[in-house]
Amino acid sequence: MGAAGGGAGFSVGLGLALASSAFIGSSFILKKKGLLRLCRRGRVRAGQGGHAYLHEWLWWAGLLCMGVGEAANFAAYAFAPATLVTPLGALSVLVSAVLSSIFLNEQLNVHGKIGCILSVLGSTVMVIHAPQEEEVSSLETMAEKLKDPGFIVFAVCILVSSVLLIFVAGPRYGQSNVLVYVLVCSAIGSLSVSCVKGLGIALKELFSGKPVLKEPLGWVLLVCLVICISIQINYLNKALDIFNTSVVTPIYYVLFTTAVMMCSAILFKEWQHMVLDNIIGTISGFLTIVSGIFLLHAFRDMPFTPDLLPLFLQQGRAELQATWRSADRHQSCQHQALLSSEDKGSQSTEEEEEEGGSV
């Protein structure tokens, strides 16, 4: 299996990625509970410009959970492949959906439940078949990776396409096509994950006593990370402001994760030594997660009724109900008491009298 050679580092990275999803998913619930408490007290809501949530401890607890989750996610990139850590971020959506149905009384319809199950199954498949990246244990090795011609070509393509999307496609199609701003976030996001990976390695060296602060590469990666995250936040907010969240979220997840997997495959050669069954398993797990996230978001507010079933299922359901009704009537007739012999004799006598009268 792909994860067989990962050792303790892989297990640590996997545990951090799962903990990150749990903390981030829980943070949304705590923040929402705090905002609902303020709303019941009659305070000015955050959407109307109010800042009363700064005095609510539940909101601060949610912010703390968010910080812990992001820190765990940051650390996970230093131990596990980005191709594994990034897709597992979808589990935070699952945790948030399940907890909101329990603690916020929000309805989780059958589409959402199926989506949760698919996300768990897809994540499990990805963990089993996770690719093993080349060992990058120092900033010197990271610098050599960044000088690779394949990665340089990839980075130039990302930057050129992002500039074209921002300055050419954005003014023309940004208000009507959801892909424009989401593609910018996803493309720049793939570079930000590479920066996070490098900074994670720098922190590991720092804690081991090496003079990392004197290395210029660490500071360059930090500056690039701040720039990339700023661009991501800006254009993701634009997409969310224009289009529905249930549309933006699954598209952003698919494009962002795909871009990160491509970047990691080029920079860290994660797929180079994988056998065919692990490649198929990784791709299948990712597509399963995509299907689950799509079901969870796209049909979030749609109630599931029998009218939504296909016509042939509706006809089959109607025929089945008709069969049940006829069976019930047949059964009730079978259970009726039989006529006694006296009643049968009187009934035959009446019939003979009626025949004689008619003659």
C-alpha positions as CSV (number, residue, x, y, z in Angstrom):
1,M,0.0,0.0,0.0
2,G,1.1,3.6,-0.6
3,A,1.2,4.5,3.1
4,A,3.2,1.4,4.1
5,G,6.6,3.1,4.0
6,G,5.5,6.4,5.6
7,G,6.6,5.4,9.2
8,A,5.9,7.5,12.2
9,G,6.1,10.7,10.3
10,F,3.2,9.7,8.1
11,S,1.1,8.7,11.1
12,V,1.8,12.0,12.8
13,G,0.9,14.0,9.7
14,L,-2.3,11.9,9.3
15,G,-3.3,12.5,12.9
16,L,-2.7,16.2,12.6
17,A,-4.7,16.4,9.4
18,L,-7.7,14.6,11.1
19,A,-7.4,16.7,14.3
20,S,-7.3,19.8,12.1
21,S,-10.6,18.9,10.4
22,A,-12.2,18.1,13.8
23,F,-11.2,21.5,15.3
24,I,-12.1,23.6,12.3
25,G,-15.4,21.9,11.9
26,S,-16.2,22.4,15.6
27,S,-15.2,26.0,15.4
28,F,-18.0,26.9,13.1
29,I,-20.5,25.4,15.5
30,L,-19.1,27.2,18.5
31,K,-19.1,30.5,16.6
32,K,-22.7,30.0,15.4
33,K,-23.9,29.1,18.9
34,G,-22.3,32.3,20.2
35,L,-23.9,34.4,17.5
36,L,-27.3,32.8,18.1
37,R,-27.1,33.6,21.9
38,L,-26.4,37.2,21.1
39,C,-29.4,37.3,18.7
40,R,-31.7,35.9,21.4
41,R,-30.5,38.7,23.7
42,G,-31.4,41.3,21.1
43,R,-27.9,42.5,20.4
44,V,-26.9,43.9,17.0
45,R,-26.0,41.1,14.6
46,A,-22.6,40.8,13.0
47,G,-24.1,40.9,9.6
48,Q,-25.5,44.3,10.5
49,G,-22.2,45.7,11.6
50,G,-22.4,44.7,15.3
51,H,-19.4,43.6,17.3
52,A,-21.1,42.2,20.4
53,Y,-19.7,38.8,19.6
54,L,-16.3,40.0,21.0
55,H,-17.9,39.8,24.5
56,E,-19.2,36.2,23.9
57,W,-17.0,33.4,25.3
58,L,-18.5,30.9,22.9
59,W,-17.3,32.9,19.9
60,W,-13.8,33.1,21.3
61,A,-13.9,29.4,22.0
62,G,-14.7,28.9,18.3
63,L,-11.9,31.2,17.3
64,L,-9.5,29.3,19.5
65,C,-10.6,26.0,17.9
66,M,-10.1,27.5,14.5
67,G,-6.6,28.6,15.4
68,V,-5.7,25.2,16.8
69,G,-7.1,23.5,13.7
70,E,-5.1,25.8,11.3
71,A,-2.0,25.2,13.3
72,A,-2.5,21.4,13.1
73,N,-3.1,21.7,9.4
74,F,0.1,23.7,9.0
75,A,2.1,21.2,10.9
76,A,0.6,18.2,9.0
77,Y,2.2,19.4,5.8
78,A,5.6,18.9,7.4
79,F,5.0,15.2,8.0
80,A,2.6,13.9,5.4
81,P,2.2,14.5,1.6
82,A,0.2,17.5,0.5
83,T,-1.8,15.1,-1.8
84,L,-3.1,13.5,1.4
85,V,-3.4,16.5,3.8
86,T,-5.3,18.8,1.4
87,P,-8.2,16.4,0.4
88,L,-8.7,15.5,4.1
89,G,-9.6,19.1,4.7
90,A,-13.0,18.2,3.4
91,L,-13.7,16.3,6.6
92,S,-14.1,19.6,8.4
93,V,-17.2,20.2,6.2
94,L,-18.5,16.8,7.3
95,V,-17.8,17.5,11.0
96,S,-19.6,20.9,10.7
97,A,-22.6,19.4,9.0
98,V,-23.0,16.5,11.5
99,L,-22.5,18.8,14.6
100,S,-24.9,21.4,13.2
101,S,-27.7,18.8,12.9
102,I,-27.1,17.8,16.5
103,F,-26.4,21.1,18.4
104,L,-28.0,23.7,16.1
105,N,-31.1,21.6,15.0
106,E,-30.2,22.2,11.4
107,Q,-31.8,19.6,9.1
108,L,-29.4,17.1,7.4
109,N,-31.4,15.6,4.6
110,V,-30.7,12.2,2.9
111,H,-28.5,13.8,0.3
112,G,-26.3,15.2,3.1
113,K,-26.1,11.9,4.9
114,I,-25.1,10.1,1.7
115,G,-22.5,12.9,1.1
116,C,-21.0,12.4,4.6
117,I,-20.7,8.7,4.1
118,L,-19.1,9.2,0.7
119,S,-16.6,11.7,2.2
120,V,-15.6,9.2,4.9
121,L,-15.2,6.4,2.4
122,G,-13.2,8.5,0.0
123,S,-10.9,9.8,2.8
124,T,-10.3,6.2,3.9
125,V,-9.4,5.1,0.4
126,M,-7.0,8.0,0.0
127,V,-5.3,7.3,3.3
128,I,-4.8,3.6,2.3
129,H,-3.3,4.5,-1.1
130,A,-1.6,7.8,-0.2
131,P,1.5,8.6,-2.3
132,Q,4.9,8.8,-0.7
133,E,6.8,12.0,-1.5
134,E,10.5,12.2,-1.8
135,E,12.1,12.9,1.5
136,V,12.6,16.6,2.0
137,S,14.2,17.1,5.4
138,S,16.1,20.4,5.1
139,L,15.7,23.8,3.5
140,E,18.7,23.0,1.3
141,T,16.8,20.1,-0.2
142,M,13.7,22.3,-0.5
143,A,15.8,24.9,-2.4
144,E,17.0,22.2,-4.8
145,K,13.4,21.2,-5.4
146,L,12.3,24.8,-6.1
147,K,15.1,25.0,-8.8
148,D,13.7,22.0,-10.7
149,P,12.8,23.1,-14.3
150,G,9.5,21.3,-14.1
151,F,8.4,23.3,-11.1
152,I,9.6,26.6,-12.6
153,V,7.5,26.0,-15.7
154,F,4.5,25.1,-13.5
155,A,4.9,28.2,-11.3
156,V,5.3,30.5,-14.4
157,C,2.1,29.0,-15.9
158,I,0.2,29.5,-12.7
159,L,1.3,33.2,-12.4
160,V,0.6,34.0,-16.0
161,S,-2.8,32.4,-16.0
162,S,-3.7,34.1,-12.7
163,V,-2.7,37.5,-14.2
164,L,-4.8,36.9,-17.2
165,L,-7.8,35.8,-15.1
166,I,-7.5,38.8,-12.8
167,F,-6.9,41.6,-15.4
168,V,-8.6,40.2,-18.6
169,A,-11.2,37.6,-17.7
170,G,-12.2,39.1,-14.3
171,P,-13.6,42.5,-15.6
172,R,-15.5,40.7,-18.4
173,Y,-16.8,37.5,-16.9
174,G,-16.2,37.7,-13.2
175,Q,-19.8,38.7,-12.4
176,S,-21.3,35.9,-14.5
177,N,-19.0,33.0,-14.4
178,V,-18.1,31.4,-11.1
179,L,-14.9,29.8,-12.4
180,V,-13.0,33.0,-13.0
181,Y,-12.4,34.0,-9.3
182,V,-12.4,30.4,-8.1
183,L,-9.7,29.5,-10.6
184,V,-7.5,32.4,-9.3
185,C,-7.9,31.2,-5.7
186,S,-7.2,27.6,-6.6
187,A,-4.1,28.3,-8.8
188,I,-2.5,30.7,-6.2
189,G,-3.5,28.3,-3.5
190,S,-1.3,25.5,-4.9
191,L,1.7,27.8,-4.5
192,S,0.7,28.7,-1.0
193,V,0.6,25.0,0.0
194,S,4.2,24.7,-1.3
195,C,5.2,27.7,0.9
196,V,3.5,26.1,3.9
197,K,5.4,22.8,3.2
198,G,8.7,24.7,3.2
199,L,7.9,26.7,6.3
200,G,6.9,23.5,8.1
201,I,10.4,22.0,7.3
202,A,12.0,25.3,8.5
203,L,10.1,25.0,11.8
204,K,11.2,21.4,12.3
205,E,14.8,22.5,11.8
206,L,14.4,25.4,14.1
207,F,13.1,23.2,16.9
208,S,16.0,20.8,16.3
209,G,18.5,23.7,17.0
210,K,19.6,24.6,13.5
211,P,20.2,28.3,12.6
212,V,17.2,28.5,10.3
213,L,16.5,32.2,10.9
214,K,19.7,33.1,9.0
215,E,18.5,31.2,5.9
216,P,17.0,33.6,3.4
217,L,14.8,30.9,1.9
218,G,12.6,30.7,5.0
219,W,11.9,34.4,4.9
220,V,11.2,34.3,1.1
221,L,8.7,31.5,1.6
222,L,7.0,33.5,4.5
223,V,6.6,36.6,2.3
224,C,5.3,34.5,-0.6
225,L,2.8,32.8,1.7
226,V,1.4,36.1,3.0
227,I,1.0,37.4,-0.6
228,C,-0.6,34.1,-1.8
229,I,-3.1,34.0,1.1
230,S,-4.0,37.6,0.7
231,I,-4.9,37.0,-3.0
232,Q,-6.8,33.8,-2.1
233,I,-8.9,35.6,0.6
234,N,-9.6,38.5,-1.7
235,Y,-10.9,36.6,-4.7
236,L,-12.6,33.9,-2.6
237,N,-14.6,36.6,-0.9
238,K,-15.5,38.1,-4.3
239,A,-16.8,34.7,-5.5
240,L,-18.8,34.2,-2.3
241,D,-20.3,37.7,-2.5
242,I,-21.5,37.1,-6.1
243,F,-22.4,33.5,-6.2
244,N,-24.2,31.1,-3.8
245,T,-22.0,29.3,-1.2
246,S,-23.4,25.9,-2.2
247,V,-22.0,26.5,-5.7
248,V,-18.7,28.1,-4.8
249,T,-17.6,25.6,-2.0
250,P,-17.6,22.3,-4.0
251,I,-16.1,23.9,-7.1
252,Y,-13.4,25.6,-5.0
253,Y,-12.6,22.3,-3.2
254,V,-12.3,20.4,-6.4
255,L,-10.1,23.0,-8.3
256,F,-8.0,23.8,-5.2
257,T,-7.3,20.2,-4.4
258,T,-6.5,19.3,-8.0
259,A,-4.1,22.2,-8.3
260,V,-2.3,21.2,-5.0
261,M,-2.0,17.6,-6.2
262,M,-0.5,18.7,-9.5
263,C,1.9,21.0,-7.7
264,S,3.0,18.4,-5.2
265,A,3.4,15.8,-7.9
266,I,5.8,18.1,-9.8
267,L,7.6,19.6,-6.8
268,F,7.9,16.5,-4.5
269,K,7.6,13.7,-7.1
270,E,4.9,12.1,-5.0
271,W,3.6,9.9,-7.8
272,Q,6.9,8.8,-9.3
273,H,7.2,5.5,-7.4
274,M,3.5,4.6,-7.1
275,V,2.2,1.4,-8.5
276,L,-0.9,1.4,-10.7
277,D,-3.4,0.2,-8.0
278,N,-2.3,3.0,-5.6
279,I,-2.7,5.6,-8.4
280,I,-6.2,4.4,-9.2
281,G,-7.0,4.2,-5.4
282,T,-5.9,7.8,-4.8
283,I,-7.8,9.2,-7.8
284,S,-10.9,7.1,-6.9
285,G,-10.8,8.3,-3.3
286,F,-10.5,11.9,-4.3
287,L,-13.4,11.6,-6.8
288,T,-15.5,9.9,-4.0
289,I,-14.8,12.8,-1.7
290,V,-15.8,15.3,-4.5
291,S,-19.1,13.4,-4.9
292,G,-19.8,13.6,-1.2
293,I,-19.0,17.3,-0.9
294,F,-21.2,18.0,-4.0
295,L,-24.2,16.1,-2.4
296,L,-23.6,17.8,0.9
297,H,-23.7,21.3,-0.5
298,A,-25.6,21.3,-3.8
299,F,-28.8,19.7,-2.2
300,R,-28.4,21.1,1.3
301,D,-31.7,23.0,1.3
302,M,-33.7,20.6,-0.8
303,P,-36.2,18.4,1.1
304,F,-36.3,14.8,0.0
305,T,-39.9,13.7,-0.9
306,P,-41.2,10.7,-2.9
307,D,-42.1,13.2,-5.7
308,L,-38.3,13.6,-6.4
309,L,-38.0,9.9,-7.3
310,P,-37.6,9.0,-11.0
311,L,-40.9,8.3,-12.8
312,F,-40.3,4.5,-13.0
313,L,-39.7,4.4,-9.2
314,Q,-42.8,6.4,-8.6
315,Q,-44.8,4.0,-10.8
316,G,-43.3,1.1,-9.1
317,R,-44.1,2.6,-5.7
318,A,-47.7,3.2,-6.7
319,E,-48.0,-0.4,-8.0
320,L,-46.5,-1.7,-4.8
321,Q,-49.0,0.3,-2.7
322,A,-51.9,-0.9,-4.9
323,T,-50.7,-4.5,-4.5
324,W,-50.5,-4.0,-0.7
325,R,-54.1,-2.6,-0.7
326,S,-55.5,-5.5,-2.7
327,A,-53.6,-8.0,-0.5
328,D,-55.1,-6.4,2.6
329,R,-58.6,-6.6,1.1
330,H,-58.1,-10.2,0.2
331,Q,-56.8,-11.0,3.6
332,S,-59.8,-9.3,5.3
333,C,-62.1,-11.4,3.1
334,Q,-60.4,-14.5,4.1
335,H,-60.8,-13.7,7.8
336,Q,-64.5,-13.0,7.6
337,A,-66.8,-15.5,9.4
338,L,-68.4,-18.1,7.2
339,L,-72.3,-18.3,7.0
340,S,-73.8,-20.9,9.3
341,S,-75.8,-23.8,7.9
342,E,-79.1,-22.3,9.2
343,D,-78.4,-19.0,7.4
344,K,-77.5,-20.9,4.2
345,G,-80.9,-22.9,4.4
346,S,-83.0,-19.7,5.0
347,Q,-81.1,-18.0,2.1
348,S,-81.9,-20.9,-0.3
349,T,-85.6,-20.9,0.8
350,E,-85.9,-17.2,0.1
351,E,-84.4,-17.7,-3.3
352,E,-86.9,-20.5,-4.1
353,E,-89.9,-18.3,-3.0
354,E,-88.7,-15.5,-5.2
355,E,-88.4,-17.9,-8.2
356,G,-92.0,-19.2,-7.5
357,G,-93.4,-15.7,-7.3
358,S,-91.9,-14.7,-10.5
359,V,-93.4,-17.8,-12.3
